[in-house]
């Protein structure tokens, strides 16, 4: 037997999903995370799941691992001490942080700005200068100065060093020379150069991104070393793949070089999994909604591919790393509702978190949360046990919502409904940002909802935004781990181009992309992907000359080298600009950046449709509940999801209880259990 | 002022109201994003120098960030409300035609009426700073002008789009009068796209909830904000007492200065009365600030909101609660055709004064110090080695005032959402190199909370050309408060290739520069807050190690003694702090720095300018 395993380490639980390559069977498991040494929790999960499936660790072909190690390090500021070497005169690049203050007027009065991740005391300016835009060297570096600076930094205790020199995106030889000098003296010291991490203009973002890489490196190296050792000791010889922020995979050794690419490793899995499932179902354009305890992640998938972004944000810091374009809003099951001074109701971003959690958890929480509102409205039936064991404290939920009702002069049910409506509205706003604002009509998309709380709110959201069908995957609570299994080995190779149409032709652009392709192919080979499994995509990020946007235009080398050449890019760019902004300009096209994405396909999981085995839905009804829809209590059947066979159909209103989440089906909606055991919800004929 | 019509019972479901309010708030952000991503001018897209609003059918701002002057704009246009139709966009950049809603000619304002079922239901408006609108200097913000006629082409309120049709001739005529016509067109279209987004979103709200519900909601949103601000006024400001503050801008760039602003604030019942009587008359130069009264009401309310309840929407709802007197013919209400280009110095100073008066009136509840005090800017223009015209406009930043609960930020923007243009962008697109960009050690006022440092930016020009810049706080000081010290002023030096060094005043126009010349542009810091002896000594030592304050400043101002390696000497520090404590004079509420007597300063300013003029003919 041969298995692949997906492992998603969360704050509380580690989700594991095991795929049997011969039988196609999936085994789900969940173990407690071990934040003090995350590798242990991973091993526990792997052992537990293989055990459950009757497999052996020796049978693991590959492991697909998403981790929040880097995310947490950035949020909690627990990374390494980084030394920073910059061009003289630029020592304050991170401290000044582009001078940005938040809006509105007087936003500076309340602004909280964390210290730079590389302290000013650990920052050194050195001689040496690359001129722009020609990239020539106008001042040489001084070896002795560099040696002294690095000795001082190492003596004072830095654990990694970032080199980020001005204009290195045009010429990286000085950064490389500095790296060589350091490597001679300190061969084991992790060192990153900015031209390799972000070969693009913008000294602040490039420096920040590279510093984050080094900030994370020592711990990531330790963590992955531990994990590899533990897995080997337990008898596994499978390949360890780590999930990147863009949903692709890389080997553990590549991850140790570029941990910045793991900043949003976890949330990307759900989107990739949702895209894979929806595409398999023949719905390749979907919005995704991942609602957890404190926040909701939404994104847009077109033609089966999640939209990507070059801007990744974790907490205060926004840096340049390729990621899935996930829009996060502070709306989750634990989001707290409160009435403001002017009477308006606000829900989130403050959250009751996991501890004490919502009032209904009965662990001392008193603040009114979204989950409490759902309990008051009957949307979480009494039969649901928290974590499978704990009873819900319905009275506590009621008492928590009561002050909202008092402040607004409504019934408690109305206050609970308002809380749910407002949190839905916040998620609706987030979904609009990724769709309507970018020129997409959400009515042409489906919606895939997952995460612990997503399926409870998704139907109302699908109505708001008009995205159907609504798809609830078979195991919405472990969607990320499932998604990891659907990922490919992937990396992006880019270069700043900054050429204006007329100055270059299609052949030149094509040649530049081909050289990026060569680099991508070499990387894929180093990742162990044979040439037959290589696939490449090419992009030209364009704008009108001196504009600040970069619209990524997919191109092919054949097209570039044909007669159309660059004009095809311009046409596609203008079409996209018009779609998004509703105007075009009589201005030259500038190609700002060229990118090649190299992909090595590996089959972590295969989805196979199952035969219809429709059952009488009545057989799955385990009770009824009074649930509030449109302000009225309605007797609503409660279904046990595990008893619904493939092809079974029923109508809303309904509550469907699964292993790891509760689905609310609004009145006048139709449900069918699809061949992949997902629930497909559509609007009824009366709508 | 009579009670506004929106103050009444509102027949609207509360949750619907919350949803409409939050959708409008999101739309306001979306308007910004659209303009910033599509505009070409760095001042709009990198520095976010643009502001949106959405108003109701009576022209009252429901959501947004500048004073609604829609009545004034229509009054100064050839149109009445009945002449407006779907798809119209009115454009103007004449401050005198919109009661100062935009306050200098480079700011282009677009106003789009919004119709639903053929009924006018509101307006969307947005303005942004164009790179150039003609006039005597590149960038259209001259120093040596005395009338607005020298500050470029002025478009009176005119339909640039009529029923969706762009008036190509009008746009062409306008563009033709600017030095950067393509920029002007792109930026105007970007602003129009911003207002179009608001129109779409508002129509969607009408589709979703019904037009009547939407209109009821806009009234209710105005009323809600009015209630919130009324409550803040009642709770925070003592009744009956008058609070006064006076501060100076340096000069008008032509030898007149210092320029006094004087403000008094009194609360009577639920209303605030603010009087600017005592402020200096308008000046010959371009620093006059045509202050829109509605906008000033917004600023006042926003201060209270941001200090005490930042989630509250700000809008025109509370305007009847604030009464403003601005004397005619003063620097805050200059008479046409006074020059207005560089109005940001007085705008910044009037914000400083508002902060000071509130620090005084709010007692222990809130104090904040004075800022770097303008929006320093630099224009460098010329012809590069390939024969192409270039024109760089950059906005610089300085020390943020120390604030309750925190230090002022070093080298940050006082103005919301502005960002530094990357050095690498400047070096790639303009013939210049940036040799240094750093916080200026010791320039923020000492205090329990330290004022932010000014910045030091060193430019070496690589092509012959000319520079124009405008800064302030070179001869007056950003003040400290509650025992905090004043900050250090701004300075400018031009270093020629032959090594000669010239100190320049804070405002100069079209100074020729040659390839190889270097400009050192130093901006002012922000004032400190609270007694520096109360500042954590360990943290003072850390700041010495970081190079943000010198060992000398640590000892003199903070009473903190550090060793050669910057480590804290606890015993010596204790002694030093006791010594300062026992010998110093008691401080007043504000520290204005070593300001000369008014007449002496006036003479110094006039003399410096005369000498400068003599050097530069």
Interface residues (C-beta under 8 A of the other chain):
Chain A: X88 X89 X90 X91 X92 X93 X95 X96 X97 X98 X99 X100 X101 X102 X103 X104 X105 X106 X107 X108 X109 X110 X111 X112 X113 X119 X120 X121 X129 X131 X132 X133 X166 X167 X169 X201 X202 X203 X204 X340 X341 X342 X343 X344 X345 X346 X408 X410 X417 X418 X421 X422 X425 X426 X429 X432 X433 X437 X498 X544 X546 X547 X548 X549 X577 X581 X582 X583 X585 X586 X587
Chain B: X14 X15 X17 X18 X19 X21 X22 X23 X26 X30 X33 X34 X36 X37 X38 X39 X40 X42 X45 X46 X65 X182 X185 X186 X189 X190 X192 X193 X196 X224 X225 X227 X228 X231 X232 X299 X302 X303 X306 X307 X309 X310 X311 X312 X313 X314 X368 X397 X400 X403 X404 X406 X409 X410 X411 X412 X413 X414 X415 X416 X417 X418 X419 X420 X422 X423 X424 X425 X427 X428 X429 X433 X434 X435 X436 X437 X438 X439 X455 X458 X542 X545 X546 X547 X548
